[in-house]
């Protein structure tokens, strides 16, 4: 189902596709996450835990490093040390651009990062005691194995050299779509992780949609199993040792990105639409104050004392001269709107750590996570699209002040000339992007947060009555059998149009009628200045004819 923003600009768009972008999976050995499990694994590997101590644990890390370097030298695979702050993916991409790489391992990057390292503590009698992780986690060598897969393209497996050899699998959905489209004979032009030109956008969209199917979780597991044991873990444990100790990885989703890409016919028109979208939606949405944009029931806690405090609110960044990024930060999630290439507008939602949300993060939950991200993205685009271009029919203006009914309850009409209803409408617009909807208490708190009315004058009970009035006019609807509500697209457009017209058009024009005509003229008037001057003059004459101006 197309979103409101895509429908609004469908005349300027020649194609679109949804795609899963960056995927980061955690690979972990379950027994190695506890001291007792690690001891049991050691017994299965060596037959006894009498020789389990810090020295032998360190020797396993040293053996990992020596084996890796010996194999890389024999097979002419470069091992490169990277310093902190370097983007390892860019190093590998540059390496691929200068050499013709075959499927398999083509580059190994070494860097320092925190990892789980176990410490074998001895008792007073010299026997092995408890196994405890070192706190804080020490910085140890991590090896990034850059692999070229025939089905998934460029992927990276980052593994710690210390037992239990925790790893992360990093890949990109656009690489998978590119490989599948190339096999199917679809012509395309790709820039980084974006398709800038497509011969058949519908076929490419079908391939991209396969990443949202339930079978994708099984494909990801097969991909990990294909490389992690024979290409990475083999330097620590050979196949015989892996089988003897029953060393098997489990996988969970750590980070994921989901994007919607709009391919415009003209880059100039895309840039104008994007800049206007930022200007028109940032203030009405009031996203910098919204704390329930992603549907949380409680206000999130913001702790400035943390070394890396969680980010909230809206920012507009310009990391490059010709690039503007519109971001909505909400804890461990981010919504972004930015241009990609010359004619692509990308809207994406990012989950930086799935552990913060109760969605489930095991690999079988992958399709459900994608569905939730798509829902958040579409709700956000519907709200943005409704606020970007709005129209109100004549019968709406006539029927708004009239009483109506919700079920058998008769409620009053909506008069936006009253401050209370204006404040309620602004609060509804601010809460419209919440994926889980909002309650009457949320609406009351938002009215208080906007500084419109104190708590003593506007309670949750009054907010519930105002919600009934909005429901009677078809602007809000109840979510199932819950006590949460969500705005309808038509109602959201109507509320936005009424507020924008009142605040941005009618009030300035009425204020202009009480002022004397300016004597000065603009030195270099633009086209907009000519239109505004003509509109002001015509409105002034109309007010004189109606007798509402002196």
BELZI-V201891 format. One record per pair of residues at least 4 apart in sequence whose C-alpha atoms are under 8 Angstrom apart, sorted by the first residue. I is the first residue (numbers start at 0). GAP is how many residues later the second one is. If there is no record, write none. Layout:
I:GAP
I:GAP
This chain:
1:4
1:5
2:4
2:375
2:376
2:378
2:379
3:4
3:377
3:378
3:379
3:380
3:381
3:382
3:485
4:4
4:376
4:377
4:379
4:380
4:381
5:4
5:256
5:379
7:377
7:381
8:4
9:4
11:252
11:253
11:254
11:257
12:249
12:250
12:251
12:252
13:248
13:249
13:250
13:251
14:186
14:187
14:247
14:248
14:249
15:185
15:189
15:244
15:245
15:246
15:247
16:184
16:185
16:187
16:188
16:191
16:243
16:244
16:245
17:187
17:190
17:191
17:240
17:241
17:242
17:243
18:154
18:155
18:186
18:189
18:190
18:192
18:239
18:240
18:241
18:242
19:152
19:153
19:154
19:188
19:191
19:192
19:236
19:237
19:238
19:239
19:350
20:151
20:152
20:153
20:172
20:235
20:236
20:237
20:238
21:148
21:149
21:150
21:151
21:233
21:234
21:235
21:236
22:146
22:147
22:148
22:149
22:150
22:230
22:231
22:232
22:233
22:234
23:144
23:145
23:146
23:147
23:229
23:230
23:231
23:232
24:143
24:144
24:145
24:226
24:227
24:228
24:229
24:230
25:140
25:141
25:142
25:143
25:225
25:226
25:227
25:228
26:139
26:140
26:141
26:142
26:222
26:223
26:224
26:225
27:4
27:136
27:137
27:138
27:139
27:221
27:222
27:223
28:4
28:135
28:136
28:137
28:218
28:219
28:220
28:221
29:7
29:219
29:220
30:5
30:6
30:7
30:9
30:10
31:5
31:6
31:9
31:131
31:132
32:4
32:5
32:131
33:4
34:4
34:83
34:95
34:96
34:97
35:4
35:95
36:4
37:4
37:126
38:4
38:10
39:4
40:4
40:204
40:205
40:206
41:4
41:5
41:6
41:7
41:10
41:203
42:4
42:5
42:6
43:4
43:200
43:201
44:196
44:199
44:200
49:78
50:5
51:4
51:5
51:68
51:76
52:4
52:66
52:67
52:68
52:75
53:4
53:64
53:65
53:66
54:4
55:4
56:4
56:61
56:105
56:106
57:4
57:104
58:4
59:4
59:101
59:102
59:103
59:176
60:4
60:100
60:101
60:102
60:175
61:4
61:99
62:4
62:172
62:173
63:4
63:97
63:171
63:172
64:4
64:96
64:170
65:4
66:4
66:168
66:169
67:4
67:167
68:4
68:10
69:4
70:4
71:4
71:5
71:6
71:7
72:4
72:5
76:28
76:29
76:30
76:31
77:28
77:29
77:30
78:28
78:29
78:30
78:31
79:27
79:28
79:29
79:30
80:28
80:29
80:30
81:4
81:6
81:27
81:28
81:29
82:28
83:27
83:28
86:4
87:4
87:21
88:4
89:4
90:4
91:4
91:15
91:54
92:4
93:4
94:4
95:4
95:5
100:5
100:47
101:4
101:46
102:44
102:45
102:46
102:47
103:43
103:44
103:45
104:40
104:41
104:42
104:43
104:126
105:39
105:40
105:41
105:42
106:38
106:39
106:40
107:35
107:36
107:37
107:38
108:34
108:35
108:36
108:37
109:31
109:32
109:33
109:34
110:30
110:31
110:32
111:27
111:28
111:29
111:30
112:25
112:26
112:27
112:28
112:29
113:23
113:24
113:25
113:26
114:22
114:23
114:24
114:25
114:45
114:51
115:17
115:18
115:21
115:22
115:46
115:48
115:50
116:16
116:17
116:20
116:21
116:45
116:46
116:47
117:13
117:14
117:15
117:16
117:45
118:12
118:13
118:14
118:15
119:8
119:9
119:10
119:11
119:12
120:7
120:8
120:9
120:10
120:11
121:4
121:5
121:6
121:7
121:8
122:4
122:5
122:6
132:4
133:4
139:20
139:21
139:22
140:19
140:20
141:16
141:17
141:18
141:19
142:15
142:16
142:17
142:18
143:12
143:13
143:14
143:15
144:11
144:12
144:13
144:87
145:8
145:9
145:10
145:11
146:7
146:8
146:9
146:10
147:4
147:5
147:6
147:7
148:4
148:5
148:6
149:29
150:25
150:28
150:29
151:19
151:20
151:21
151:23
151:24
151:25
151:27
152:22
152:23
152:26
153:17
153:18
153:21
154:14
154:15
154:16
154:17
155:13
155:14
155:15
156:10
156:11
156:12
156:13
156:71
156:75
157:9
157:10
157:11
157:12
158:6
158:7
158:8
158:9
158:73
159:5
159:6
159:7
160:4
160:75
164:68
168:55
170:4
171:4
171:21
172:4
172:35
172:38
173:4
173:19
173:20
173:34
174:4
174:18
175:4
176:4
176:27
176:30
176:31
177:4
178:4
179:4
179:27
180:4
180:5
180:6
180:23
180:26
181:4
181:5
185:12
185:13
185:14
185:17
185:18
186:11
186:12
186:13
187:7
187:8
187:9
187:10
187:11
188:6
188:7
188:8
188:9
189:4
189:5
189:6
189:7
190:4
190:5
190:150
193:146
193:147
195:67
195:144
195:145
195:146
195:147
195:148
196:66
197:6
199:4
200:4
201:4
202:4
203:4
204:4
205:4
206:4
207:4
208:4
209:6
210:5
211:4
211:155
211:158
211:159
212:154
213:4
213:152
213:153
214:4
215:4
215:150
215:151
216:4
216:146
216:147
216:148
216:149
216:150
217:4
217:146
218:4
219:4
220:4
220:30
220:142
221:4
222:4
223:4
224:4
225:4
226:4
226:5
227:4
227:5
228:4
228:5
228:10
229:4
229:9
230:4
232:4
232:5
233:4
233:5
236:4
236:5
237:4
238:4
239:4
240:4
241:4
241:5
241:6
242:4
250:111
250:112
251:109
251:110
251:111
252:101
252:108
252:109
252:110
252:113
253:98
253:99
253:100
253:101
253:107
254:95
254:96
254:97
254:98
254:99
255:94
255:95
255:96
256:91
256:92
256:93
256:94
257:90
257:91
257:92
257:112
257:115
257:116
258:87
258:88
258:89
258:90
259:86
259:87
259:88
260:83
260:84
260:85
260:86
261:82
261:83
261:84
262:80
262:81
262:82
263:5
263:6
263:79
263:80
263:81
264:4
264:78
265:4
265:77
266:4
266:75
266:76
266:77
267:4
268:4
269:4
269:73
269:74
269:75
270:4
270:68
271:4
272:4
273:4
273:64
273:71
274:4
275:4
276:4
276:107
276:111
277:4
277:48
278:4
279:4
279:107
279:108
280:4
280:103
280:106
280:107
281:4
281:5
282:4
283:103
283:142
283:145
283:146
284:144
284:145
285:4
285:144
286:6
286:26
286:27
286:41
286:143
287:24
287:25
287:26
288:24
289:23
289:140
289:141
290:5
290:8
290:9
290:21
290:22
290:39
291:4
291:5
291:6
291:7
291:139
291:142
292:37
292:138
292:139
292:140
292:141
292:142
293:36
293:82
293:139
293:140
293:141
293:142
294:139
294:140
294:141
294:142
294:143
295:4
295:140
301:7
301:8
302:6
302:7
303:5
304:4
309:20
309:21
309:22
310:18
310:19
310:20
310:21
311:16
311:17
311:18
311:19
312:15
312:16
312:17
313:12
313:13
313:14
313:15
314:11
314:12
314:13
314:14
315:8
315:9
315:10
315:11
316:7
316:8
316:9
316:10
317:4
317:5
317:6
317:7
318:4
318:5
318:6
319:4
322:15
322:16
323:14
323:15
324:11
324:12
324:13
324:14
325:10
325:11
325:12
326:7
326:8
326:9
326:10
327:6
327:7
327:8
328:4
328:5
328:6
329:4
331:19
331:20
331:21
331:22
331:24
332:16
332:17
332:18
332:19
332:20
333:15
333:16
333:17
333:18
334:12
334:13
334:14
334:15
334:42
335:10
335:11
335:12
335:13
336:8
336:9
336:10
336:11
337:7
337:8
337:9
338:4
338:5
338:6
338:7
339:4
339:5
339:6
346:30
347:29
348:24
348:27
348:28
353:5
353:6
353:7
354:6
358:6
358:9
358:10
359:5
360:4
360:5
361:4
364:4
365:4
366:4
367:4
368:4
369:4
370:4
371:4
372:4
373:4
374:4
374:60
375:4
375:59
376:4
377:4
378:4
378:54
378:55
378:56
379:4
379:53
379:54
380:4
381:4
381:107
382:4
382:49
382:50
382:106
382:109
383:4
384:4
385:4
385:103
385:106
385:107
385:110
386:105
386:106
386:109
386:110
388:104
388:108
389:103
389:104
389:106
389:107
390:102
390:103
390:106
391:4
391:5
391:101
391:102
391:105
391:106
392:4
393:4
394:4
395:4
396:4
397:4
399:13
399:14
399:15
399:73
400:11
400:12
400:13
400:14
401:10
401:11
401:12
402:7
402:8
402:9
402:10
403:6
403:7
403:8
403:9
403:65
403:68
403:69
404:4
404:5
404:6
404:67
405:4
405:5
405:62
405:63
405:65
405:66
410:57
410:58
410:61
411:57
412:56
413:7
413:55
413:56
414:6
415:5
415:6
416:4
416:5
417:4
418:4
419:4
420:4
420:45
421:4
421:77
422:4
422:24
422:29
423:4
423:19
423:23
423:39
423:42
424:4
424:70
425:4
426:4
426:16
426:19
426:20
426:23
427:4
427:15
427:59
428:4
428:63
428:66
428:67
429:16
430:6
430:7
430:12
430:15
431:5
431:54
431:55
432:4
433:4
435:48
435:50
436:42
436:47
436:48
436:49
437:4
437:5
437:46
437:47
437:48
438:4
438:44
438:45
438:46
439:4
439:20
439:21
439:23
439:24
439:27
439:44
440:4
440:18
440:19
440:22
441:4
442:4
442:17
442:20
443:4
443:11
443:14
443:15
443:16
443:19
444:4
445:4
446:4
446:5
446:6
447:4
447:5
447:6
447:7
447:10
452:4
452:5
453:4
454:4
457:4
457:5
458:4
459:4
460:4
461:4
462:4
463:4
464:4
465:4
466:4
466:9
467:4
468:4
469:4
469:5
469:6
470:4
470:5
470:6
473:14
473:17
474:12
474:13
474:14
474:15
474:16
474:17
475:9
475:10
475:11
475:12
475:15
476:8
476:9
476:10
476:11
477:4
477:5
477:6
477:7
477:8
478:4
478:5
478:6
478:7
486:4
486:5
487:4
488:4
489:4
490:4
491:4
492:4
493:4
494:4
495:4
496:4
497:4
498:4
499:4
499:5
500:4
500:5
501:4
501:5
502:4
502:5
503:4
504:4
505:4
506:4
507:4
508:4
508:27
508:30
509:4
510:4
511:4
512:27
512:36
513:35
524:4
524:5
525:4
526:4
527:4
528:4
529:4
530:4
531:4
532:4
533:4
534:4
535:4
536:4
537:4
538:4
539:4
539:9
540:4
541:4
542:4
542:5
542:6
543:4
543:5
543:6
